[in-house]
Amino acid sequence: MIIVDTALAKREAENNPVRVAVIGAGYIGRGVALQIEQYVDGMRLAAISNRTLSKARQAYQDAGREAITAESVAEVEDAVSRGRYVITEDPMLVCKADGIDVIIEATGDVAFSAEVVLAAIEHRKHVVLMNAELDATVGPILKVYADRAGVVITNADGDQPGVMMNLFRFVKSIGYNPVLAGNIKGLQDYYRTPETQKAFAAEHHISPKMATSFADGTKISMENAVVANATGFRVGRRGMYGPRCDHVREAVNLFPLDKMRETGLVDYILGAEPGPGVFVLGYNDDPVRRGYMRYFKMGDGPLYAFYVPYHLPHLEVHLTAARAVLFQDAAVTPLAGPVCEVITVAKKDLKAGEVLDGIGGFTAYGMIENAAIQRGENLLPMGLSEGCRLKRDILRDRTIAYEDVEIPEGRLCDKLRREQDACFPGS
């Protein structure tokens, strides 16, 4: 986003930085702090909220900054106005405080982040989600709230949905019709658990549940549902096709052209180079342009593979924050109601009375499905599954429906989901 660096340089020259707050000081949150404070002009990480205060303080220290603790909205506002850095255990303080332009939500939790994001929107803060799980579950209704408040809610540059959507917009802008937006994935095993992923998680300093969601297909389903909702694209079948190939250029021959041209598809390829990146298939059958594309070594057409061979989440998320504040432009946001959903599928044989342990756990994995089918079969969204108690036995690889579970009482995410279903009855 070349225009963004120029706009941020102007804010730096005017001593008027974009003021950001981050919710969550985990692996990604720490990276965001370092990036903004050490490598970005015209922007300031004014506050970090984290339930463990010492981790928020450490994130600032790693970024070469010292922070003070705030225990009220007034204390946050005073510190920000004086150019101090703030840490707090209570995310509502930064959501409510004047002086914060944009909130970056980086927890990956659904129930908790729903509370935070709605509060930020109600207090007219732009919101950047590094949280495909929340976005895929209740993103459309949060967009309704954001539109009413006159703020931007968006998924992030650098995460796969943001990279896919930027590429989608680029392909469209040069005269090619995007017909598939895809992810390049190295592993897909529905039965991975926090135990199997423990060593990988330790090596990369992430939680075992996060590592499991990457491996068992839940994360890619969440990310591609976010892209589906932003483009109107669907899935060709439950769980996507996910063909294996050696190089992303082969993708032009691996998906059904009729379905791509009819509705557009979100999907992935497995084991391909260059990974881990994303790709978009663009269609144009103009014979003159096909000659140019052969000259550019893009293939014979009329379908062409455009790709980005990397994604750099915390290195790019500041671009999303700047786009929202300075240009009111979203990297990835729902067009309207849900187009695709992520449904809950048993990872093993489950017994009545068991409690589902959510995304990246031992009990279930998430699988993308077209929203009309999810609604017709009344299937439980994976993002709402944590804490649900089974009413009956469920065999491995069987979908779990709303009528199969008791949902915990009093969660805002369930209330938002009911509002979303009522707001978009035709989705």
C-alpha positions in Angstrom: 0.0 0.0 0.0 2.4 2.7 -1.3 0.0 5.6 -0.7 -0.2 4.7 3.0 3.5 5.4 3.6 3.2 8.9 2.1 0.1 9.6 4.3 1.9 8.4 7.4 5.0 10.4 6.6 2.7 13.5 6.5 1.3 12.6 9.9 4.9 12.2 11.2 5.9 15.6 9.8 2.8 17.2 11.5 3.5 15.4 14.8 0.0 14.0 14.6 0.5 10.2 14.7 -2.3 7.7 14.3 -2.9 6.4 17.8 -3.4 2.6 18.1 -4.4 0.3 20.9 -3.7 -3.4 20.8 -5.9 -6.0 22.6 -3.7 -9.0 23.4 0.0 -9.2 24.1 0.6 -12.7 22.8 2.8 -13.8 20.0 1.2 -11.5 17.4 0.5 -8.6 19.8 4.2 -8.5 20.8 5.2 -8.4 17.1 2.7 -5.6 16.4 4.2 -3.5 19.3 7.7 -3.9 18.0 6.7 -3.1 14.4 4.8 0.0 15.2 7.2 1.5 17.7 10.5 0.7 16.0 9.7 0.7 12.3 6.6 2.8 11.5 6.5 6.6 11.1 3.4 8.6 11.7 1.8 6.0 14.1 2.0 5.4 17.8 1.1 2.3 19.9 -0.6 4.3 22.6 -2.0 1.4 24.7 -1.9 -2.4 25.1 -4.5 -4.3 27.1 -3.8 -7.8 28.2 -5.3 -10.0 31.0 -1.7 -10.6 32.2 -0.3 -7.2 32.8 3.3 -8.3 32.8 3.0 -9.5 29.2 1.7 -6.1 28.1 4.6 -4.4 29.9 7.1 -6.9 28.3 5.7 -6.2 24.8 6.5 -2.5 25.3 9.9 -3.2 26.8 10.8 -5.4 23.8 9.8 -2.5 21.6 12.1 -0.2 23.6 9.3 1.6 25.5 8.3 2.0 29.1 4.6 2.0 30.0 2.5 3.1 32.9 -0.5 1.2 34.3 -4.0 2.7 34.0 -7.1 1.6 36.0 -9.7 4.0 34.6 -10.7 5.6 31.4 -9.6 9.0 32.7 -6.1 7.6 33.4 -5.9 6.2 29.9 -7.0 9.5 28.4 -4.6 11.5 30.5 -1.6 9.3 29.6 -2.4 9.2 25.9 -2.8 13.0 25.8 0.7 13.4 27.4 2.3 11.0 25.0 2.8 8.2 27.6 2.4 4.5 26.8 -0.4 2.7 28.7 -1.0 -0.9 29.8 -4.2 -2.1 31.4 -5.9 -5.4 32.2 -9.3 -4.0 31.2 -9.8 -3.7 27.4 -12.9 -1.7 27.9 -10.8 1.2 29.2 -9.0 1.6 25.8 -12.2 1.0 23.9 -14.0 3.8 25.7 -11.1 6.3 26.0 -10.8 9.4 23.9 -7.6 9.7 22.0 -7.4 6.2 20.5 -8.1 6.1 16.8 -8.1 2.4 16.1 -8.2 -0.9 18.0 -6.3 -3.9 16.8 -7.9 -7.1 18.2 -5.3 -9.8 18.4 -6.6 -12.4 20.8 -8.0 -15.1 18.5 -10.8 -15.6 21.0 -14.5 -15.4 19.9 -16.6 -14.8 23.1 -14.1 -12.4 24.7 -13.3 -10.4 21.5 -17.0 -10.0 20.6 -17.4 -7.9 23.8 -14.3 -5.9 23.0 -15.1 -5.2 19.4 -18.7 -4.2 20.0 -17.6 -1.8 22.7 -14.9 -0.3 20.4 -17.4 0.2 17.7 -20.0 1.8 20.0 -17.3 4.3 21.1 -16.5 5.0 17.4 -13.2 3.4 17.2 -12.1 1.8 13.9 -11.4 -1.9 14.4 -8.8 -4.2 12.8 -9.3 -7.9 13.4 -6.3 -10.2 13.6 -9.0 -12.6 14.4 -10.5 -14.6 11.6 -12.4 -16.7 14.1 -14.6 -13.8 15.2 -14.9 -12.4 11.7 -16.1 -15.7 10.2 -18.7 -16.2 13.0 -20.3 -12.7 13.5 -18.4 -10.4 11.1 -21.5 -9.5 9.0 -23.5 -8.2 12.0 -20.4 -6.4 13.4 -20.2 -4.7 10.0 -23.8 -3.5 10.4 -22.9 -2.0 13.8 -19.7 -0.4 12.4 -21.6 1.2 9.5 -24.2 2.6 11.9 -21.3 4.1 14.0 -19.5 5.5 10.9 -16.4 3.4 11.5 -14.4 0.8 9.6 -14.2 -2.8 10.7 -11.7 -4.9 8.7 -9.6 -8.0 8.8 -5.8 -7.4 8.5 -3.2 -6.9 5.8 -0.6 -9.6 6.2 -3.0 -12.3 7.3 -4.1 -14.5 4.5 -7.5 -12.9 4.1 -5.9 -9.5 3.7 -3.3 -10.7 1.3 -5.9 -12.5 -0.8 -8.2 -9.5 -0.9 -5.4 -7.1 -1.9 -4.5 -9.5 -4.7 -8.2 -9.9 -5.6 -8.5 -6.1 -6.0 -5.2 -5.9 -7.9 -6.3 -8.7 -10.4 -9.6 -7.0 -10.9 -7.9 -3.6 -11.4 -5.8 -4.8 -14.3 -8.8 -6.2 -16.2 -8.9 -9.9 -15.1 -12.1 -11.3 -13.6 -11.2 -13.0 -10.3 -12.9 -16.4 -10.2 -11.0 -18.1 -7.3 -9.2 -16.8 -4.2 -7.0 -19.4 -2.6 -4.6 -20.3 0.1 -1.3 -22.3 -0.3 -1.2 -24.8 2.5 1.4 -27.3 3.6 -0.6 -29.6 5.9 -4.2 -30.6 6.4 -5.0 -33.3 9.0 -8.4 -33.0 10.7 -7.3 -35.2 13.6 -4.4 -33.1 14.9 -4.7 -32.1 18.6 -2.9 -29.9 21.1 -0.9 -33.0 22.1 0.4 -33.7 18.5 1.2 -30.0 18.0 2.9 -29.4 21.3 6.4 -29.5 20.0 5.7 -27.3 17.0 3.9 -24.8 19.3 6.9 -24.7 21.7 9.3 -24.2 18.9 7.4 -21.3 17.4 6.3 -19.7 20.8 2.6 -20.1 20.0 -0.2 -21.9 22.0 -0.8 -25.6 21.2 -4.5 -24.7 20.4 -3.4 -22.1 17.9 -1.0 -24.6 16.3 -3.7 -27.2 16.2 -6.1 -24.9 14.4 -3.5 -24.4 11.7 -3.0 -28.1 11.2 -6.6 -29.5 11.5 -8.1 -27.2 8.8 -10.1 -24.9 11.1 -8.0 -21.8 10.6 -8.0 -22.0 6.8 -11.7 -22.6 6.9 -12.1 -19.4 9.0 -9.8 -17.4 6.8 -11.5 -18.5 3.6 -15.0 -17.8 5.0 -13.8 -14.3 5.7 -12.7 -13.9 2.1 -16.0 -15.5 0.9 -18.0 -13.0 2.8 -15.9 -10.1 1.4 -16.2 -11.3 -2.2 -19.4 -13.2 -2.5 -17.5 -16.3 -3.5 -18.7 -19.8 -2.4 -17.2 -23.2 -1.9 -17.5 -25.9 -4.5 -18.1 -28.5 -1.9 -18.0 -28.9 1.9 -14.4 -28.4 3.1 -13.2 -27.2 -0.3 -11.4 -29.3 -3.0 -7.8 -28.7 -1.7 -5.9 -30.5 -4.5 -2.3 -31.3 -4.1 0.2 -29.9 -6.7 3.9 -28.9 -7.0 3.5 -25.3 -8.0 0.8 -22.7 -7.7 0.8 -22.2 -11.5 -0.8 -25.7 -11.8 -3.9 -24.4 -10.0 -5.4 -23.1 -13.3 -6.1 -26.8 -14.2 -7.3 -28.1 -10.8 -10.7 -26.5 -10.2 -14.0 -26.7 -12.1 -14.1 -23.7 -14.4 -17.9 -23.7 -14.7 -18.3 -23.3 -10.9 -15.6 -20.7 -10.8 -17.2 -18.6 -13.5 -20.7 -19.1 -12.1 -20.2 -18.1 -8.4 -16.5 -17.6 -7.8 -14.8 -20.0 -5.4 -12.6 -19.9 -2.3 -10.3 -22.9 -1.9 -6.7 -24.0 -1.4 -3.9 -26.0 -2.8 -1.8 -28.4 -0.8 2.0 -28.7 -0.8 2.6 -26.3 -3.6 5.5 -23.9 -4.1 5.9 -21.0 -3.3 4.4 -21.4 0.1 3.1 -20.3 2.4 1.3 -17.8 0.2 -1.9 -17.0 -1.5 -3.2 -16.9 -5.0 -6.0 -15.6 -7.2 -7.2 -17.1 -10.5 -8.2 -14.4 -13.0 -10.1 -15.0 -16.2 -9.9 -13.0 -19.5 -10.3 -14.6 -22.9 -9.5 -11.6 -25.0 -7.2 -13.0 -27.8 -5.0 -9.9 -27.9 -4.5 -9.9 -24.1 -3.8 -13.7 -24.3 -0.9 -12.9 -26.6 0.5 -10.4 -24.1 0.2 -12.8 -21.3 2.1 -15.5 -23.2 4.8 -12.9 -23.7 4.8 -12.2 -20.0 5.2 -15.9 -19.3 1.8 -16.1 -17.5 0.5 -19.0 -19.5 -1.8 -19.6 -22.4 -5.0 -18.5 -20.6 -7.8 -17.7 -20.5 -7.2 -18.5 -16.8 -4.1 -17.1 -15.1 -2.6 -17.6 -11.6 -1.6 -14.5 -9.7 0.2 -15.2 -6.4 2.0 -13.8 -3.5 4.6 -16.2 -2.0 4.4 -15.0 1.6 2.2 -13.4 4.3 3.6 -11.2 7.0 0.9 -10.6 9.6 2.3 -8.4 12.3 4.6 -6.6 9.8 1.7 -5.4 7.7 -1.2 -4.8 10.2 -0.2 -1.2 10.7 -1.1 -0.6 7.0 -4.7 -1.8 7.8 -4.9 0.6 10.7 -3.7 3.5 8.6 -6.1 2.6 5.8 -9.0 2.7 8.2 -8.1 5.9 9.9 -6.7 7.9 7.0 -8.8 6.6 4.1 -11.8 4.8 5.6 -10.8 1.9 3.5 -11.2 -1.7 4.7 -8.7 -4.4 3.7 -11.3 -7.2 4.1 -14.9 -6.6 5.3 -18.2 -8.4 4.6 -20.3 -7.3 1.6 -23.5 -8.1 3.4 -24.7 -11.3 5.0 -22.6 -14.5 5.4 -21.8 -16.4 2.2 -19.8 -19.2 3.8 -19.8 -20.5 7.3 -17.5 -22.7 9.4 -19.4 -25.6 10.8 -18.5 -27.9 13.7 -17.4 -31.5 13.0 -16.5 -34.2 15.6 -12.8 -34.9 15.7 -13.4 -38.2 17.5 -16.4 -40.2 18.8 -18.0 -38.0 21.3 -20.3 -38.9 24.2 -23.4 -37.2 25.5 -22.4 -34.8 28.3 -19.0 -34.0 26.9 -18.2 -30.3 26.6 -16.7 -29.1 23.3 -13.3 -27.4 23.8 -13.5 -25.1 20.8 -11.1 -24.1 18.1 -7.8 -26.0 18.0 -8.9 -28.5 20.7 -9.3 -32.2 21.1 -13.1 -32.6 20.3 -13.9 -30.9 17.0 -12.6 -29.3 13.9 -14.1 -26.6 11.7 -15.0 -27.1 8.1 -16.2 -24.4 5.6 -19.6 -24.8 4.0 -21.9 -22.6 2.0 -24.1 -20.5 4.3 -27.4 -21.7 2.8 -26.5 -25.3 3.7 -25.4 -24.4 7.2 -28.6 -22.6 7.8 -30.8 -25.3 6.1 -29.2 -28.1 8.3 -29.0 -25.8 11.4 -25.4 -26.6 11.9 -23.4 -25.2 14.9 -20.8 -22.6 13.9 -17.4 -23.6 15.0 -16.8 -20.2 16.5 -19.6 -20.7 19.0 -18.7 -24.3 19.8 -16.5 -23.8 22.9 -18.3 -24.6 26.1 -21.3 -26.3 24.4 -22.4 -29.5 26.1 -23.5 -32.5 23.9 -27.0 -33.8 24.4 -26.3 -37.0 22.5 -23.4 -39.1 21.2 -21.8 -37.9 18.0 -19.6 -40.1 15.8 -16.3 -39.0 14.4 -16.5 -36.8 11.3 -20.3 -36.2 11.8 -21.5 -32.6 11.8 -22.8 -31.1 15.1 -26.1 -29.2 14.9 -27.6 -26.7 17.3 -30.1 -29.3 18.5 -27.2 -31.5 19.5 -25.9 -29.1 22.1 -26.7 -27.0 25.1 -25.2 -23.5 24.5 -23.7 -21.6 27.5 -25.9 -18.9 28.8 -25.3 -15.2 28.6 -22.7 -14.9 25.8 -22.7 -11.8 23.7 -21.4 -13.8 20.7 -24.5 -15.9 20.7 -26.7 -12.8 20.9 -24.8 -11.3 18.0 -25.2 -14.5 16.0 -29.0 -14.5 16.6 -29.1 -10.9 15.4 -27.0 -11.8 12.3 -29.4 -14.6 11.4 -32.4 -12.3 11.8 -30.7 -9.5 9.8 -29.7 -11.7 6.9 -32.4 -14.3 6.6 -31.7 -15.1 3.0 -28.0 -15.9 3.5 
